């Protein structure tokens, strides 16, 4: 999955987008006694400020900055004030010597109990798979849920593209498993019925599937009658008899409540994946977008 969906608020993933508010500064960048003790252990003033920037930025962003000197000026000024450092611009000297910033980041990670993403990626995949299977959430919702899961467990956020690929792969696998499960519920006759919905009758412009999926366009007596006739026609397809107890509620919607179109697409996907590609998307594909 590409990262095009990381727009708007997602574009600020793991980076500063403007300066934090005063409330955010006081919440995430406040230095308690233990923080001050760790900071004051650094000899040079720019190293003290740089260490404080890394210590607080990882709390705010969930990851270490590639260049801690690139924090908003308001962050450096806030920390400098509380550390009684007269010139916040000394931060530009931080990390000029090889390895200083990396060494500090390692110290902060160990002391703060931050874990690397690689340690939990398998566990996160299992958690996302269960969520995708039961909810049918879209990529944005799953991405946000993954970020929340990682931050709750003090795991350093990976790159946006790496996390979005994991989300996309897990979601695609869960959706395919749903289609396969739905297909397995159908007997030969039901598969034939659903396959027939994908054909365009002679003289018609659309398939039976497209005809049945179109609802009323206005409120009127004739439209109500037409809707009832349509519901009866869908019910006569016999999909309501399927035992869907083994699939999540969002999948059961595909074969009940007037969603026979998704069931037909499931059969087509399972029987001929190449041919079905143009007919359908994932179930509830707009969820969480």
Secondary structure, DSSP 8 states (H G I E B T S, - for coil): --STT--GGGGGTTS--S---HHHHHHHS---HHHHHHHHTSSSHHHHHHHHHHHHHHHHHSS--SSGGGS-HHHHHHHHHHTT-S-GGGGGGTT-STTHHHHHHHHHHHHHT-B-GGGTHHHHHHHHHHHHHHH---HHHHHHHHHHHHHHTTB----HHHHHHHHHHHHHHHHHHHHHHHHHH--HHHHHHHHHTTS--TT-SS-HHHHHH---SS-SHHHHHHHHHHHHHHHTT-GGGS--TTS-HHHHTTTSTT-HHHHHHHHHHHH-HHHHTTT---TTTTTT-
